[in-house]
Structures are given as structure tokens and as C-alpha cells.
């Protein structure tokens, strides 16, 4: 670790920019410094082993026991696979300029939420767009026995126009997820006394959501719904009182009770309409009493119409496009199809996906049921299906029927026995 005088003289960015042009492990060029802190930095790099010329490498100044713990954590995180988690390509250790460090190679992100919040707040729609994928990741991690460990705006990233969470802090809960950094404003109060937990992740989610809407992790005024309700349950002092990711998904999927809607007093025009309707009903009633009440209805001729010996087929009610089982999914995600790709769709492209659902409600596995049609569209659909979430319960299997059209996407579901 360089001494404090160096930091005071050159600053953090100046120190790390001197590392540009160096090569780590003989295969990772440090092309461009992207940001960091006194003990860690992220550089753009090229990593040909992952067939990607657009990758990033994070260097952490550490040695001894801390270095070993970080490497063990990153190797475990490499095995965690979710479409909304940044992929880790590999990790290792090295020495440059007489400084020991460990490193991890990952997907390159074009932007992060922290840089956006430096200039403006998010809109409610943008915050909702971030909330859904983040909940998907947390629900998946917690169901698999992992925690994110450091949810913050800097770790909410845009990778190829898709929102993802940084994964280099992911670790197994209990035992191997000891805290390896100082606490910051996104950490739960109990984090300073020990490691991290799913409940600590939920506190951090509340802080990130608040910052997204106000540019501050703690807000004294009320947020718009449903954010205020979610934040208030995420940032409970007692970890056991905080909502889980599954509970928030269920809350977002539940219909709004009639009593919870804002009751607005009728306007003057509304009252005029009500009075006119009442007058029309009164006039109609008087007219009927004067004329209709004294007329005798003609007798009904019993058996006047004989039934045909051959009855026509009865008209059956048309089945809805989506089966009743659709309501069983707490979260449905449609494939994100770029506009140019959607313009190439003619008619309807039908793609069926079979999903295996765990007890937690998360999708454990998903596969295309042949025929798949377009491989490109099938992969986008498969990615969307993996992010569905169902109510917790027994393990189950579902068949998701996607219908892709230029005008939009429809989906229906079928539970498999």
C-alpha cells in the first residue's frame, strides 16, 4: 500500500493512471483507468481467453490472508450464474511497481448508477426498471445460499444495454462471507459488528432505491408509492423485520386494494352527471307508471316453438389468450427485443420454454421446447424466462408459451404435471 504522502501529493486517480500500459500476468493490459479508491482500481482491458476484447479488471491491493480470502470468494462467485449478474472470467494475484495485489477479470460495463446520480435523480419509471432486475438477482442469490455483499449505486451497471449487478462481492452466507472492507453509507447498521446477510442486502436495496429517487441514501421526506412502502420495510432497524426479495416481488404483483386507492372528491361536473342520471331514471319511472303499467303483456304460448331434432353446436366462450395459470407467476419478464430485430418479425413467432421452479419460487433451469424458430429470438426469450419468479412452495415445472409479434409480445402459461 503506498504511503499517505503519495496520496496527498498525486491523488488517487494520478496514482492509478501511472499503472496504465502495464500488463498483469502477461495477458491483461491495463488499457484505461476507469475509477477506484486508495486500495482498489478498475481498468479497461482485453481478455482473449474469454473471447472478449471488452473486459474490465479490478485490482485490489492486498496480500496474505486477505488476498487468499478474496481469491476464494471470487472463485466461488465464478460458479454463480444469473443473466443479471456481471460475468467473472478469472482471478489471480501479482506484483507491479513493488506492490502486491489480487485481481479479478469481468465483463466491461459502459455506465453505472453512481455516475448517473451525480447529475440527476431517476424518474419513477427508471427506478422501477432498476428495481425489478435487482430483486430477481437478490431472490436468486438468497435462495442459493449467497449474498451480494455490497449493493450500491456503483455496483448497478449497464452492460450491453442491459442492467446487471457487479458480482465480485458475491459470497456464501455464513462463514466465508466475512467483511473485507470498511463500512459505508449503503451498509446495514449491523454490518459493522460482523459479516453480511440477506437482511443486510435488503437494507442496502432500500438505501440504493432512496438514492436513485433523491440522490441521497437516506431521505427525510416521503417517497412516491410503491417505493415508500418498500424502503420502509427494507430499512427496518431489526434485520428480522425487513422484507425479503420474494416478499417485495409478491407486493409488487398484488393488486391494489380498493381502499388503498386515493379517494378523490367528485368534481362539480361529476355531480352534474350524477344529478342528470337520477333525473333520467325518475322520468323513465314516471312514464312507465303512466303508460306501461296498465298494458297487459301477451300470454306466452307454451310449446309454441318445437325444438329441432338436431341441435346446433352451442357457442362456447372463447378461451383467453393466457391461461388462468398466468396469475400464479409473481413476476413475468418478456424478452427484450431490439427494435431492428422486432421489425424483422412477420406474423407470429411462437417460442415455448420449459422452466423448472425451485421451492423458493426462482427458476432453477430453463430450456427451449423444439421447434425454436429463430435462434436469436429463442435466446432472448430463454433469458427472459430465467428471470420469472413464482410463489414459494413445492418444486414445479411450467411451460411458457411466448408469441412474438412486431406489435408486442404475449405469453401464456401451462403447469406441467
ZAMARGU-4260 file (C-alpha; in steps of 0.2 Angstrom, whole numbers, plus 5000, padded with zeros to 4 digits):
<rodrens>
0) 5000/5000/5000 | 5008/5017/4995 | 5011/5029/5009 | 4999/5044/5013 | 5011/5057/5007
5) 5009/5049/4989 | 4990/5050/4990 | 4991/5068/4996 | 5003/5073/4983 | 4996/5065/4967
10) 4979/5060/4972 | 4970/5043/4969 | 4967/5045/4950 | 4985/5051/4947 | 4992/5036/4956
15) 4982/5023/4947 | 4984/5031/4930 | 5003/5028/4931 | 4998/5009/4930 | 4991/5012/4913
20) 5001/5002/4900 | 5007/4989/4912 | 5002/4970/4909 | 4996/4959/4923 | 5001/4941/4922
25) 5007/4943/4904 | 4990/4943/4897 | 4980/4958/4904 | 4985/4975/4898 | 4979/4989/4909
30) 4972/5000/4895 | 4962/5014/4904 | 4959/5018/4922 | 4941/5019/4925 | 4939/5023/4943
35) 4944/5017/4961 | 4949/5021/4978 | 4966/5021/4988 | 4966/5002/4989 | 4957/4996/4973
40) 4955/5001/4955 | 4946/4996/4939 | 4954/4996/4922 | 4948/4993/4904 | 4957/4978/4897
45) 4957/4964/4884 | 4955/4946/4889 | 4956/4935/4874 | 4953/4919/4885 | 4935/4924/4886
50) 4934/4929/4868 | 4931/4947/4873 | 4941/4962/4868 | 4929/4972/4880 | 4933/4967/4898
55) 4937/4975/4914 | 4950/4970/4928 | 4949/4975/4946 | 4965/4976/4956 | 4964/4976/4975
60) 4980/4980/4985 | 4980/4965/4997 | 4992/4951/5002 | 4992/4937/5015 | 4976/4931/5022
65) 4965/4945/5015 | 4972/4941/4997 | 4968/4922/5000 | 4950/4926/5006 | 4947/4937/4991
70) 4953/4924/4979 | 4942/4911/4987 | 4927/4922/4986 | 4930/4926/4968 | 4932/4908/4963
75) 4916/4904/4972 | 4907/4918/4963 | 4913/4912/4946 | 4901/4897/4948 | 4886/4908/4952
80) 4876/4911/4935 | 4862/4923/4933 | 4859/4934/4917 | 4858/4949/4928 | 4875/4946/4936
85) 4891/4953/4928 | 4901/4938/4922 | 4918/4934/4931 | 4931/4927/4919 | 4945/4923/4931
90) 4956/4929/4945 | 4974/4929/4951 | 4987/4938/4960 | 5003/4948/4955 | 5015/4962/4959
95) 5018/4978/4950 | 5029/4993/4955 | 5033/4983/4971 | 5015/4982/4976 | 5006/4966/4979
100) 4988/4964/4973 | 4975/4952/4968 | 4964/4954/4953 | 4948/4948/4945 | 4943/4950/4927
105) 4924/4953/4922 | 4913/4960/4909 | 4915/4978/4905 | 4901/4990/4910 | 4898/5006/4900
110) 4890/5015/4914 | 4885/5014/4932 | 4871/5021/4943 | 4883/5031/4953 | 4888/5042/4938
115) 4870/5045/4933 | 4866/5051/4951 | 4880/5063/4951 | 4869/5074/4939 | 4851/5069/4942
120) 4838/5058/4950 | 4830/5044/4942 | 4812/5045/4937 | 4799/5033/4945 | 4799/5023/4929
125) 4818/5022/4928 | 4818/5017/4947 | 4805/5003/4943 | 4816/4997/4929 | 4830/4995/4941
130) 4821/4988/4955 | 4814/4973/4945 | 4830/4965/4939 | 4839/4969/4956 | 4825/4959/4965
135) 4827/4945/4953 | 4846/4944/4957 | 4844/4945/4976 | 4830/4932/4976 | 4841/4920/4966
140) 4856/4923/4977 | 4847/4921/4993 | 4839/4905/4988 | 4856/4898/4983 | 4864/4902/5000
145) 4873/4918/4993 | 4873/4936/4997 | 4878/4951/4986 | 4888/4959/5000 | 4890/4976/4993
150) 4874/4983/4984 | 4877/5001/4980 | 4874/5013/4965 | 4892/5010/4959 | 4888/4991/4958
155) 4872/4994/4947 | 4879/4993/4930 | 4874/4994/4911 | 4882/4980/4901 | 4877/4980/4883
160) 4862/4990/4886 | 4856/4978/4900 | 4856/4981/4918 | 4867/4970/4929 | 4874/4969/4946
165) 4893/4968/4950 | 4897/4951/4956 | 4914/4952/4963 | 4907/4954/4981 | 4895/4939/4980
170) 4899/4926/4993 | 4891/4912/5003 | 4882/4917/5018 | 4888/4911/5035 | 4906/4908/5037
175) 4915/4913/5021 | 4907/4930/5019 | 4917/4940/5031 | 4918/4959/5028 | 4934/4963/5019
180) 4931/4982/5018 | 4926/4997/5028 | 4908/5000/5031 | 4900/5014/5020 | 4883/5023/5019
185) 4875/5008/5010 | 4878/4996/5024 | 4866/4990/5036 | 4869/4995/5055 | 4873/4978/5060
190) 4887/4976/5046 | 4899/4985/5057 | 4898/4971/5070 | 4901/4956/5058 | 4898/4950/5041
195) 4884/4952/5029 | 4867/4943/5027 | 4852/4943/5016 | 4844/4955/5028 | 4859/4967/5025
200) 4857/4966/5006 | 4839/4971/5009 | 4844/4986/5019 | 4856/4991/5005 | 4842/4989/4992
205) 4832/5002/5002 | 4847/5014/5003 | 4850/5012/4984 | 4832/5014/4979 | 4831/5030/4990
210) 4847/5037/4982 | 4840/5033/4965 | 4825/5044/4968 | 4833/5058/4979 | 4852/5057/4976
215) 4854/5053/4995 | 4854/5036/5003 | 4843/5042/5017 | 4828/5054/5014 | 4818/5063/5027
220) 4803/5066/5016 | 4791/5053/5009 | 4794/5044/4993 | 4781/5040/4980 | 4772/5023/4981
225) 4776/5009/4979 | 4794/5015/4984 | 4790/5022/5001 | 4782/5006/5007 | 4797/4995/5000
230) 4810/5007/5008 | 4801/5007/5024 | 4801/4988/5025 | 4819/4986/5019 | 4827/4999/5031
235) 4819/4992/5047 | 4832/4993/5062 | 4829/4974/5066 | 4835/4963/5052 | 4822/4950/5056
240) 4808/4963/5052 | 4814/4968/5034 | 4806/4962/5019 | 4814/4948/5008 | 4816/4950/4990
245) 4802/4937/4987 | 4790/4947/4998 | 4793/4963/4988 | 4790/4954/4972 | 4774/4947/4979
250) 4769/4965/4985 | 4773/4972/4968 | 4762/4959/4959 | 4747/4960/4971 | 4733/4970/4965
255) 4730/4987/4974 | 4715/4985/4987 | 4701/4997/4983 | 4703/5005/5000 | 4721/5009/4996
260) 4717/5020/4981 | 4717/5038/4983 | 4699/5044/4986 | 4696/5060/4977 | 4681/5071/4979
265) 4669/5071/4964 | 4671/5087/4954 | 4657/5099/4950 | 4655/5091/4933 | 4654/5074/4941
270) 4640/5080/4952 | 4630/5087/4937 | 4632/5070/4929 | 4625/5061/4944 | 4610/5073/4946
275) 4606/5071/4927 | 4607/5052/4928 | 4595/5052/4943 | 4583/5063/4934 | 4583/5052/4919
280) 4579/5037/4930 | 4565/5047/4938 | 4557/5052/4922 | 4558/5034/4915 | 4549/5028/4930
285) 4535/5040/4929 | 4532/5037/4911 | 4531/5018/4914 | 4519/5020/4928 | 4508/5031/4917
290) 4508/5020/4901 | 4516/5004/4903 | 4509/4998/4920 | 4491/4997/4913 | 4496/4987/4897
295) 4494/4968/4898 | 4508/4958/4892 | 4503/4945/4879 | 4501/4927/4885 | 4516/4916/4882
300) 4512/4901/4871 | 4519/4886/4879 | 4526/4873/4867 | 4523/4885/4853 | 4541/4883/4847
305) 4545/4865/4844 | 4564/4860/4847 | 4573/4855/4831 | 4578/4837/4831 | 4596/4841/4828
310) 4603/4855/4840 | 4616/4866/4833 | 4633/4866/4842 | 4632/4878/4856 | 4643/4893/4855
315) 4657/4891/4868 | 4665/4906/4876 | 4682/4910/4868 | 4697/4905/4879 | 4708/4919/4885
320) 4725/4921/4877 | 4734/4917/4893 | 4728/4903/4904 | 4722/4905/4922 | 4739/4899/4927
325) 4747/4915/4922 | 4741/4923/4938 | 4752/4911/4948 | 4768/4919/4942 | 4774/4933/4954
330) 4785/4941/4941 | 4784/4939/4922 | 4798/4945/4911 | 4796/4947/4892 | 4810/4946/4881
335) 4820/4962/4877 | 4819/4963/4858 | 4829/4977/4850 | 4818/4987/4838 | 4828/4982/4822
340) 4826/4964/4827 | 4807/4966/4830 | 4805/4974/4813 | 4811/4958/4805 | 4796/4948/4813
345) 4782/4944/4801 | 4766/4936/4808 | 4769/4927/4825 | 4785/4919/4831 | 4780/4906/4844
350) 4793/4900/4856 | 4790/4888/4871 | 4801/4887/4886 | 4800/4874/4899 | 4806/4880/4917
355) 4810/4871/4932 | 4805/4881/4948 | 4813/4878/4965 | 4805/4879/4982 | 4810/4897/4983
360) 4800/4902/4968 | 4816/4905/4957 | 4818/4897/4940 | 4832/4884/4943 | 4833/4879/4924
365) 4825/4884/4908 | 4826/4876/4891 | 4818/4879/4874 | 4805/4866/4868 | 4808/4862/4850
370) 4804/4869/4837 | 4813/4885/4842 | 4812/4895/4826 | 4824/4910/4826 | 4839/4905/4837
375) 4842/4924/4841 | 4824/4927/4847 | 4825/4910/4856 | 4840/4915/4866 | 4832/4932/4871
380) 4816/4923/4876 | 4826/4910/4886 | 4835/4924/4895 | 4818/4932/4900 | 4811/4915/4906
385) 4825/4913/4918 | 4820/4929/4927 | 4802/4923/4931 | 4798/4921/4949 | 4784/4910/4956
390) 4776/4909/4974 | 4787/4899/4985 | 4781/4881/4988 | 4785/4864/4981 | 4796/4861/4966
395) 4786/4863/4950 | 4788/4864/4931 | 4779/4876/4919 | 4778/4878/4900 | 4779/4896/4895
400) 4771/4900/4878 | 4778/4916/4870 | 4770/4924/4855 | 4782/4937/4847 | 4775/4950/4835
405) 4780/4966/4828 | 4767/4975/4839 | 4772/4966/4855 | 4774/4950/4865 | 4761/4939/4873
410) 4763/4925/4884 | 4753/4911/4892 | 4757/4898/4904 | 4754/4879/4907 | 4758/4870/4923
415) 4766/4853/4919 | 4761/4838/4930
</rodrens>
